């Protein structure tokens, strides 16, 4: 199967351009009523200015879903299976944003989904898994999503340091998708996965601002879970994210 972006990049750009050129509508009066002026987005899918504009199909789905009640554990199972069918991943989950998804996965890897351990976070006293390894190139303000769980972040700069850092307390490895994670780099996703998998350590990659590809390139390169923003390139709700990958980890994350 060839890689393809979902949704199409050009279609997104056309839709955003058309949306920004429309005349002010009654809907915009919602903002003006509280003294806020709608803006024309010439910057991109940045959270501080609203991410992206939801696609019409997304708006229609939200409107339809809002008319019904549903049991959330059953919904999680249905959504997980449907995302697997659409993306080719083993499983999927919808968190309330990419950072929230990173936090969920970290908690899952620390606790294994054990409810008795989950309610003790962020006090990890007595926990077997209390460390997350992060390449220095991936350290960023948003890794507070890891630190909020209470883990110790272990920073590494080379494959040798990564190999040495892995121990019985290692819950997972986190990295950000970017130049340093590309094939051929010392701590590329593929290089990290080659070290992590024999040790039984899961790898989470943060691809917040990226388009989803089918099949998912990050899963193909060895990630156990990949985290996306739902409200950036994917043009879904700004308050949603997307997690794809290992079913056991994502089921534990749902807990």
Protein Blocks (a to p, Z undefined) as FASTA:
>chain_A
ZZdddddfklmmmmmmmmmmpccdfklmmmmmnopacdddfkbjcfknoppacdfklmmm
mmmmmmpccdfklmmmmmmmmmmmmnopabdcddebjklmmmmmmmmmmnnopaklmmmp
ccfghiablcdcddfklgcfklmmmmmnopacdddfbfklmmmmpcfklmbdcddddfkl
pghiaklfklmmmmmmmnopacdddfkkpccddddfklmnopabdcddfklmnopafkbc
cdedjfklmmmmmZZ
